[in-house]
Amino acid sequence: MITKFENMWKEFAGMISDTMPDNILQIAIYDPQTEKGRLAVIAEDASIPKLAILSPIIQKMIKKELHVPLIVGKFFIETSRDSFPLEFLNIQSSYQNIYVKTDLIKELTFTKDNVRLQMEREVKSKILLTRLSALENLEQVKNLYHLIDVSIHSLLPVMKGFLFLADKELPHQYKDLIKACEELLHEDLQIFQQALVIHRDQMTKDKLLDFFHHYTNKMMTLMYIIEKYPIDK
């Protein structure tokens, strides 16, 4: 993450905690390996009436072209480990506290069955959505590049899931994460490495469509692996 964005998050985190000092339990930066990173906010009460006071701060974030923070309530995060284990595993593996009363992220635990189930759902849904979106944007090369970027970043938590199931350490850098999965699964995943930096390339439409073909095929391979992936209880 670029330092200026980290400093922005810290500034906005201070605004949030100062605005709601009795309601905020934890504020943390996560996904630091991306250019801008992201912010997670855990509140005692995350209802709309309680959070409405944060609207001016959120609008300032949007003007700075930052991601809108993930804001959840304590009850939600404590009861969603079975519903969204990949999302919370992704946050837990890379977060940095800025403000903390109770480190709820650290306390999260996940079962391997729930992680594997969400891995299956994520990969299958991304295969369907990526193909559909590609067909809708065949004449818009810029949109295709954006689609690949969104798709690969949604697959990275799945790769963390594989390492979690195998009781392996979760690397912080994306290239190291993909390499670790290659070694674990004995599968060539270089096309995912390419997807991370494809926005730097200037491909013709035909080459980009060929990339999509191989990319979605590799997603299918992940789907087959997940279906048969062993879990040690």
C-alpha positions in Angstrom: 0.0 0.0 0.0 1.2 3.5 -0.9 2.1 5.4 2.2 -0.2 8.4 1.4 -3.2 6.1 1.4 -2.2 4.5 4.7 -1.9 8.0 6.2 -5.4 8.8 4.8 -6.9 5.7 6.4 -5.3 6.6 9.7 -6.7 10.2 9.5 -10.2 8.9 8.6 -10.1 6.3 11.3 -9.4 9.0 13.8 -12.4 11.0 12.6 -14.6 7.9 12.9 -13.4 7.0 16.4 -13.8 10.7 17.5 -17.3 10.9 16.1 -18.5 7.6 17.7 -16.1 7.0 20.7 -18.7 4.9 22.6 -19.8 2.8 19.7 -16.5 1.9 17.8 -14.8 -1.3 19.0 -12.1 -1.7 16.3 -10.8 0.0 13.2 -8.2 -1.8 11.0 -6.5 -1.5 7.6 -6.5 -4.7 5.5 -5.4 -5.8 2.0 -2.2 -3.7 2.5 -0.7 -5.4 -0.6 -3.0 -3.4 -2.8 -2.3 0.2 -3.9 -4.9 1.8 -1.6 -5.7 -0.9 1.0 -9.1 -1.1 2.7 -10.6 -0.2 6.0 -12.7 -2.4 8.3 -14.8 -0.8 11.1 -16.5 -2.9 13.9 -19.1 -1.1 15.9 -21.2 -2.2 18.9 -24.3 -1.0 17.0 -24.0 -0.9 13.2 -27.6 0.1 12.5 -28.3 2.9 10.0 -29.6 5.4 12.6 -26.3 5.0 14.5 -24.1 5.1 11.5 -25.8 8.1 9.8 -23.5 10.5 11.6 -20.6 9.0 9.6 -22.0 10.1 6.3 -19.9 13.3 5.9 -16.7 11.3 6.6 -17.7 8.6 4.0 -18.3 11.3 1.4 -14.8 12.7 2.1 -13.4 9.2 1.5 -15.2 8.9 -1.8 -13.8 12.2 -2.9 -10.3 10.9 -2.2 -11.2 7.9 -4.3 -10.8 5.5 -1.4 -12.9 2.4 -1.0 -16.0 2.8 1.2 -15.0 1.0 4.5 -16.5 -2.3 5.6 -18.6 -1.4 8.6 -20.1 -4.3 10.6 -21.6 -4.8 14.1 -20.1 -6.9 16.8 -23.1 -9.4 16.6 -22.7 -9.7 12.9 -19.0 -10.5 12.9 -19.4 -13.0 15.8 -22.2 -14.9 14.0 -21.0 -14.8 10.4 -17.9 -16.9 10.6 -19.8 -19.8 9.1 -21.4 -17.6 6.4 -18.5 -15.5 5.3 -15.3 -17.3 6.4 -13.3 -16.4 3.4 -14.0 -12.7 3.7 -13.0 -12.6 7.4 -10.1 -15.0 6.9 -8.8 -12.6 4.2 -9.1 -9.6 6.6 -7.6 -11.6 9.5 -4.5 -12.6 7.5 -3.5 -9.1 6.7 -5.0 -6.5 9.1 -3.3 -3.7 11.0 -5.1 -2.2 13.9 -5.4 1.6 14.0 -7.9 1.8 16.8 -8.9 -1.1 19.1 -10.9 -1.6 22.3 -11.5 -5.3 21.6 -9.6 -7.2 18.9 -12.5 -9.1 17.5 -10.7 -9.9 14.2 -8.0 -11.7 16.1 -10.5 -13.8 18.0 -12.2 -15.1 14.8 -11.9 -18.8 14.2 -13.1 -20.8 11.2 -14.0 -24.4 10.5 -12.5 -26.1 7.4 -15.9 -27.4 6.3 -17.3 -23.8 6.1 -14.2 -22.5 4.4 -14.2 -25.2 1.7 -18.0 -24.7 1.1 -17.5 -21.0 0.5 -14.5 -21.7 -1.7 -16.8 -23.8 -3.9 -19.5 -21.2 -4.0 -17.1 -18.4 -4.8 -15.3 -20.2 -7.7 -18.5 -21.4 -9.3 -20.2 -18.0 -9.1 -17.1 -16.2 -10.5 -17.0 -18.6 -13.4 -20.6 -17.8 -14.3 -20.3 -14.1 -13.7 -17.0 -13.7 -15.5 -18.2 -15.5 -18.6 -21.5 -13.5 -18.6 -19.7 -10.2 -18.1 -17.1 -11.0 -20.8 -19.9 -11.6 -23.3 -21.6 -8.4 -22.4 -18.4 -6.4 -22.9 -16.7 -8.0 -25.9 -16.5 -4.7 -27.8 -15.2 -2.8 -24.8 -11.6 -3.7 -24.2 -11.3 -1.3 -21.2 -14.2 -3.0 -19.5 -12.6 -6.4 -20.1 -9.4 -5.3 -18.4 -11.5 -4.1 -15.4 -13.4 -7.4 -15.4 -10.2 -9.4 -15.1 -8.9 -7.2 -12.3 -12.2 -7.6 -10.3 -12.3 -11.3 -11.0 -8.7 -12.2 -9.9 -9.0 -10.2 -6.7 -12.1 -12.1 -5.8 -10.3 -15.4 -6.4 -7.3 -14.6 -4.1 -9.3 -15.3 -0.9 -10.0 -18.7 -2.4 -6.3 -19.4 -2.7 -5.9 -18.3 0.9 -8.6 -20.9 1.6 -6.5 -23.7 0.1 -3.6 -22.8 2.3 -5.9 -22.6 5.4 -7.3 -26.1 4.7 -3.7 -27.4 4.5 -2.7 -25.6 7.7 -0.1 -23.6 5.8 1.0 -20.0 6.4 -0.9 -17.3 4.4 1.6 -15.1 2.5 0.9 -11.4 2.5 2.0 -10.7 -1.1 -0.3 -11.9 -3.9 2.5 -13.2 -6.0 3.8 -15.3 -3.1 0.2 -16.5 -2.4 -0.3 -17.8 -5.9 3.2 -19.4 -5.9 2.4 -21.1 -2.6 -0.9 -22.5 -4.1 1.0 -23.7 -7.1 3.3 -25.7 -4.9 0.5 -27.0 -2.7 -1.8 -28.0 -5.6 0.9 -29.0 -8.1 -0.9 -26.9 -10.6 0.4 -24.2 -13.0 -1.3 -21.0 -11.9 0.8 -18.5 -13.9 -2.2 -17.2 -15.7 -3.4 -15.8 -12.3 -0.1 -14.1 -11.9 -0.6 -12.6 -15.4 -4.1 -11.5 -14.4 -2.7 -9.4 -11.5 -0.7 -7.2 -13.9 -2.7 -7.5 -17.1 -3.7 -3.9 -16.9 -0.1 -3.0 -17.8 -0.4 -4.8 -21.1 -1.8 -3.5 -24.4 -3.5 -6.6 -25.9 -5.6 -6.8 -29.0 -9.1 -7.9 -28.5 -8.4 -11.3 -30.0 -5.5 -11.8 -27.6 -7.6 -10.7 -24.7 -10.3 -13.1 -25.6 -7.8 -15.9 -25.8 -6.6 -14.9 -22.3 -10.2 -15.1 -21.1 -10.5 -18.6 -22.5 -7.4 -19.9 -20.6 -8.3 -17.9 -17.5 -11.8 -19.3 -17.2 -10.5 -22.8 -17.9 -8.1 -22.4 -15.0 -10.9 -21.3 -12.8 -12.7 -24.5 -13.9 -9.6 -26.5 -12.8 -9.8 -24.8 -9.3 -13.5 -25.9 -9.2 -12.6 -29.5 -9.9 -9.8 -29.4 -7.3 -12.1 -28.0 -4.6 -14.7 -30.7 -5.2 -12.2 -33.4 -4.3 -9.9 -31.5 -1.9 -9.3 -33.5 1.3 -10.0 -32.0 4.7 -8.2 -33.1 7.8 -10.7 -32.8 10.7 
